Amino acid sequence: MELDLSPRELLTTTRTVRKRLDLERPVERDIVEECLQLAFQAPNGSDQQTWGWVLVDDPDTRAQMAAIYMAALKDYMNRPRTKPAGARPPQTPKQERMTASVMHLMEHLHEVPVLLVPTFHGRCETGSLFDQASRWGSIAPGVWSFMLALRLHGLGSAWTTLHLHREREMGELLGIPETETQAGLFPVAYTIGTDFKPADRTDSMARVHWNRWS
Ligand SMILES: Cc1cc2nc3c(=O)[nH]c(=O)nc-3n(C[C@H](O)[C@H](O)[C@H](O)COP(=O)(O)O)c2cc1C
């Protein structure tokens, strides 16, 4: 059953869900596929639909995916930095909360009922800006529509990219050919409660430019 949300509520309350993913409640394949049908309505370059949607509900595979995600997150945390830890500003309380939430997801990823890896055809790391924009722009609207559709059905997700530090490892596990680019990894679960608040993005007004960059 769909939640009774106005378009404004849907757009303002589809949040990143990590701690409120219900790890106990199974997710029916039908619901996920219904949400994908909505995602398929999203725009994509020349309507080529070169996307791929790898959905995993097998517990062993999810556990292996979670292990790759954890290793990739550790790669990211241990990356070489220009400034030593002591020279970096301390995290704000908001950043601390987000870090705790990211860690929570990492620790529980194997328990999330369904994991999604969306892909697009081809590689564009060394391509022109046009090529990169066209390829990424052909998957991002679909993924976001999927997240909106999940919210409408009482489910939630989080856009994650950390595993891409180990993209090939994930590709080998899931049989994704090297010709396809993985766009991220999306946990899919019912949410614990369905009441979510809009984010505070007021700072963004300072990034608005009318007529000319100023
Ligand atoms: C491109 C992109 C990459 C992200 N990567 C991760 C990630 O790897 N892990 C994670 O836990 N969250 C990730 N996030 C979620 C953001 O941290 C999240 O959107 C942000 O904290 C704001 O939360 P909100 O979307 O609920 O407003 C990512 C979001 C985007 C759009």
The ligand as an ORCA input file, in Angstrom:
! r2SCAN-3c Opt
* xyz 0 1
  C      26.763     10.790     -4.501
  C      26.483     10.396     -3.067
  C      27.345      9.523     -2.431
  C      27.091      9.092     -1.123
  N      27.903      8.141     -0.557
  C      27.567      7.626      0.656
  C      28.279      6.498      1.163
  O      29.169      5.934      0.510
  N      27.900      6.015      2.376
  C      26.867      6.551      3.097
  O      26.567      6.050      4.178
  N      26.184      7.635      2.628
  C      26.495      8.169      1.415
  N      25.745      9.199      0.882
  C      24.615      9.757      1.655
  C      24.910     11.182      2.121
  O      25.857     11.121      3.158
  C      23.598     11.829      2.553
  O      22.812     12.056      1.425
  C      23.824     13.093      3.346
  O      24.281     12.744      4.606
  C      22.590     13.925      3.508
  O      21.549     13.170      4.075
  P      20.075     13.324      3.484
  O      20.165     12.791      2.078
  O      19.169     12.528      4.337
  O      19.753     14.782      3.531
  C      25.974      9.620     -0.420
  C      25.102     10.496     -1.066
  C      25.330     10.862     -2.379
  C      24.333     11.744     -3.077
*
